[in-house]
Amino acid sequence: MLSENCLAFIEQHENDLLQLIETLCGICAPSNQEHQRTVFVEQWLKKQGCEHVKVDEAGNVLFFYQCEEHERWMLGVAHMDTVFPDLEPMPFSIEGNLMKCPGVGDDTANLAVLMMCAKYLAEYKPAMKQGLLLAADTGEEGLGNLKGCKQILKDYGNRIDQVLALDGTYEEAVNKAVGSLRYKVKVKTEGGHSYGCFGNRNAIHQLASLINVLYAYKVPTTSKTTYNVGSISGGTSINTIAQSAEMLFEIRSDCQADMAACDEYFHCAVKTLAANGAEIEVQLLGERPCMGDVDKEKQQALEAWAKTLIQSYTNKEINFQSGSTDCNIPFSMGIPSICFGAYLGDGAHTREEAIEIDSLKIGFKLGMEALLKEIKQ
């Protein structure tokens, strides 16, 4: 339960939260290009009086609160990057109860709540039962490859015993990791003139035959395992036998063994094509781990806490689901983790993304209480 001081702080800063979301929306942060947001978040935290703020080598902004006094820490994280590649500010508008901008919800609104929590800690300095590390991290989306969270857990994983990722809405929570493997596959052949060299191998045809083999794979029924060719390109002209063609291929699963089996099939298909004379290059673009050996009792206790907390604010049962989030890294290391957000909205990962402004009245309180989970009452 939030203290009177915290409730007063939230009421006093509701408009400040909205302004912070708008300001962050104006700072572009594609995955692997979050530097401008890193600079802003670091300077903003220091202006609020936050001590022990640092930027690590992955570009994460870290605020260590009472971490020196405690051996064990809780990690609260929200990612700074958005899925959009834009390097110029994207259109922002407020229309009635909707705040619209690509990335406004995922994960800008949640990042703003985490930053406001840091401001509260700096002003009121409540005592904690364990250290709290608040992180605005990088590389959660796409080919960011979870680099920010990987760095945090590499540096401090032996001190962290629970993780809360503020991401998505408060209608559902992620309690299981979906791992992934992402590849670029390039096929090369001799090519030639479409008439004069007819009969030479065509790289597009070779790639198409590989895709046909990959799509013959029967996924297991014991997990949700998927695969996808997301893009293909290649060739020179209509009258040229293509010398090269490439594709992006992804495997996802919430079961490590099933993901590994699909990956083995993929590599066997590639080797078979190569054995028939095709030149193939395979590049691993990204890898996200599945679940590790997480203590079931501790994980279930964290899920029960999240369910009770969210229901206390919404009067609704929360939906638990698998997902690919910052929690993948602690999950893979056996650290109990949970992921949910502090707003309601629609259109995530589209340019029509919008959040419901009124939902932040609940979300601000919910996010604050979640991040202050280990406060001494």
Steps between C-alpha positions, in 0.01 A plus 500: 500500500630844408580742779324834538820672388510291183132554421546874548807490273305321227210745516739794491693365200228355273542781248878477529477135400303591187752770413789259550339246265458772236860614542632144468290447187692786342834323556551229240646174627518220243658183633881537506461877456360604838778746586281812506258342746788369708635854535159646579406237760835525676484881520132496604565259787790706629288817485242328722768442764562132426840391629701199385394535136726356231500404133654162423674380183170383345350850537271404788420772753521349850376645829622311805273560799621371839700234319809555714300423813360168374657183365195405290325726249182526301537613138231721347551560130329681210655517155586825323505373142204491264436267208501789251815594301419873480776742595273804483215559750181318401154665499358552851142601578238493773147428381245483778609222735769372263867589489629397159855441381695199375660349809293703747401188689773251413687590701499877549211525746647225718843662484348827621335324798834343594668841480232658721555221753868593508400863563282391792784297651737795471253735672360282779779246550283215637677205663509175301518137606753440222688710247315631195669538164290701256615470140404675179651244266588464134447245228176332604334524159582305184868456430592688814537139616428591866849646522409739782352240732781259415752759614314571826474133590861438398615775736259454791322168452656353814331774708153493341237256627186632324424705189204716402491620141256783430390424145167462325165573668349397832250270329752216481829390651786296358607215728684277253775575248466454126847444361603574143771447241529744209702437186595664174545240225671592173517272195750557218515337155679559169201685350521632145288620210145370514512377138865444427574322828169325545549196718738665744385491859281789613562621857137599541390151397751345739380720787136421416571127517660548842194691619273220379700248701494720811123540481458123493613483863232370735500697822459311829173498689667513842596869466430801285780491245492716186717589203478777245670636190459871560656643184669390177704696248734439209551494128608769252249530217228315315747366246771396746530166675530609860850461643394568859192499717451527874236465766441569867386193694381479859424215740306556823397267780412499868690170534879491463507138382236559233676815379823302475326225298361753251843662479661164425249443218584846360873427494445156345294660221777752437767225489292296255472794262872571533579134425323543166747770402346824621717751686320599819590748772315487832531785750352489850344843556344449840446247775262520794498222760202305631426414862776376726466316828284751689394413856132407453393605848660845473369553147148402599517735798603787270215420261249484788623840620460650150154348460381637834656842441350553156161365603495744794518790252294364210258248655594269214686170476836542332592284203839331526678417175834417344696784343835630381598777742789621713399222741645241260847568638426460872268207422786325319715553812237355733392837646125538572358773277174659387411750228195726472428863424347815646253610232230387259520564130501357152710476186839407650766458229286699254508868407145528630607420857302679772455484876194585706588800713246408768666159540806671646298594809508131586828425325702765683396359838532140385847552357620686808370236740655225289843664489479577872413138575782466753439823691486478877149575623 
